[in-house]
């Protein structure tokens, strides 16, 4: 059985205005990862990912690059207790 995990991430750099949230949602959907993503007022993007540990790791790896016009300067990843509270991945504000 796959190990379920939850992570809270913050992505820094040129990550707003480059379709980062939309592409994060597409990537999470492709891997079957649930949670949310949003822009922060400080210019970062914040997200929570839940799901199979390997699939969540793949989404995090994608976030380290981001979409074509993004310039990711850094990413903070914090593990949290898995809750299973999500049944899809969405963009929030």
N, C-alpha and C positions, 0 to 999 in steps of 0.2 A: 504494500500500500504506500502511496506517495505521502511524503511529509508535507503538511500544510504549514504555511508561514504567512506572516504579515510584516510589512516594512513601511516606514514613513520616510519619505525622501524629500529633499530640497535640492533643486537644480539651479546653479548660478551661472551667469554669463549672459550672452545675448540669446535669451530664451523666450522672450515675449515678442509678439508681432511676426513670428516665423512659423506659425501653425504648430507649435510644440504641443499644445493641449490636444488638438485634433489628432495629430499623428501618434501621440501617446495612447489615446483611446483606441485607435486602429490597431496599434501594436498589442495592447493589452487584450483586445478582442481576439486577435489572431492567436494568441497564446492561451486564451481561456482564463485570463487573470481578471479578478474583480477589484473594485475600489473606486477611487475618484482622483481627479487632477484639477488644479486651479492655479490661476495667476495670483501672485501676492503683490501688494502695493509697493514693496521694496524692489520689484523687478525680477524676483525669483519665481520659479514654478514649484509648487508643492503637490505631492501625491501620496496616496496610500495604495499599496498593492497587496492583495491577498490571493492565495492559491497555492498550487503545487510549488515546492521550493525551487525546482529546476526552471519552471516556467517564469516564476517571479524573477529569478536571477537573469533570465534572458531579457526580460523587459527592462530591468535595471541596466544591463549592458547596453541596450538600445539607447536608454536615457543618457548614457555617458557620451554618446555621439549626437543624438537628437536628429531632427529633420535637416534637410539640405542646407538651409540658410542659418541654422543655429550655430552658435559658438559656445560650447559648454566649457566653462572654466573650472567647474568643480561640482561634485555631488556628495551630499551627506546622506547616509543611509543608517537608519536606526530601526532595529528589530523591536517589535511590539508583540504582545500576546495575540495569537490568532483568535478571531472572534466568529468568523463565518457569517458576518452580518450583511454582506453584499450578495446580490444575485445578478449583478451586471457591473459594467464599468461606465462611469459617467463623468462629464465635465461639469464642474460646479463653479460658483462665483462667490 
